[in-house]
Amino acid sequence: MTEREWPSPGIEADVPAIECPNAVISWLERLGHDVHHIVQTVAHHGGGIWIVGGAVRDACLGLEVHDIDFAVSLTPERMLELFPDAIPTGIDYGTVSLRGDGVLYEATTLRTERNYGDGRRPEEVNWGVSLAEDLERRDFTINAMAIDLSRKVMHDPHHGLVDMERGMIRAVGQAYRRIGEDGLRILRAYRFLDRGEAGVWKFDLELEEALRQNQTMLNAVTSERVWMEWHKILQGSNAADVIQRMAHDHVLDRFLPGKWAGQHRLLASLHHPFIRDFDGLTRLAILLCECFSIEVDEALRNLKISTKQRTYIMDLHARFGTLPEPSKPALRVFRAVLREFSVLHLQMEIIIRTHDLSPSMGVENKSADDVYHLLELLEALPELTAGTSPLVNGHWLMQRTALSKGQTLGRLKEWLHRLQIERDLASIDEVESVLCTLLWDQENHLEWPKVQFPD
């Protein structure tokens, strides 16, 4: 983009400007037309506009920027006039969402906040025109920087760039007061310790003490907000180190069952190489493997996670400690039931045995080496010739057995389906041959095998 096309400058910030790092300049020059249009529109109508928050932090670190937020000097009502298709997502707090090319940009009016009576949200919000005051209310120095796109300069009154170079998480202003304003900042502080390939950062001493003294503030945070931050921590590249720190600091005790400072084997298991490729939900399931299922279910419900997420974790928990037999028939059924999760299950069982964990439902007497062998057998197992769907249906079975619709017919169909998978039957004729060998009319149908794992 040429200088002629670059957005015109809006009002100047009341904060000293510094040169942008090269990584930031490179990022700014790659921004799309919709960002430039937003900046140009606000500036043209006498406003000031700055990129703020996580976008600035990640751009400075050379990381991929996912969301761009703006701070503006215009009121939210004026922003809705200038951008008629904007969404008033948080109008009481000055936030509107501006539509871009398949993306939304949050723009929040400069403001000051006072009186966090409930430890969650300010009781008093006032619009302002001071970028300095707006940055003063933010949580950590690495999040209290701003970029003036049109002038290609940065504003860093709280020395966030220096803290980045030091690998330090430091509060803006007085740490005890800043954490006391919103208990969620406790979890945000731990999340920001994880800097991906840059490793794990540290807290400055004042923030460390403020986090320790304000832990009860988490009780005032809604479960949904706790889960939002906790889930992000679980998904981090260095989640094992961050979670270990949270356990040591007794933060996990606030929303997970049990006391975590002494759970050395469970915490060590998060360093296993397989964990790196697990998602956050699977990592949480491993953490909770020694808890009783009723405790796990209660903890997940208290966190208000979605039904789909809770079901996934509970299904993993119910299978912990179980293994298929090292035979082709058993492994075929195992893979047919768990599908893409069959390898994942064996990897989790390797972790459990490597770190001597004790799932609440018990564990089969097999070593990690035994499970590695199962994994090799599974990966070498050819796909089923006819796939995993049953070759015969109930109508076909009724014609050949004279059975009517009911439980017996259904269980016989399941039995044949299991035998089809175990023996890798390829055709209906082969299924019919097997049916002729079964003494189905002389046995209790409630004892017939199903396609399931574990049995």
Order of alpha helices (4+ residues) and beta strands (2+ residues): beta-alpha-alpha-beta-alpha-beta-alpha-beta-beta-beta-beta-beta-alpha-beta-beta-alpha-beta-alpha-alpha-beta-alpha-alpha-alpha-alpha-alpha-alpha-alpha-alpha-alpha-alpha-alpha-alpha-alpha
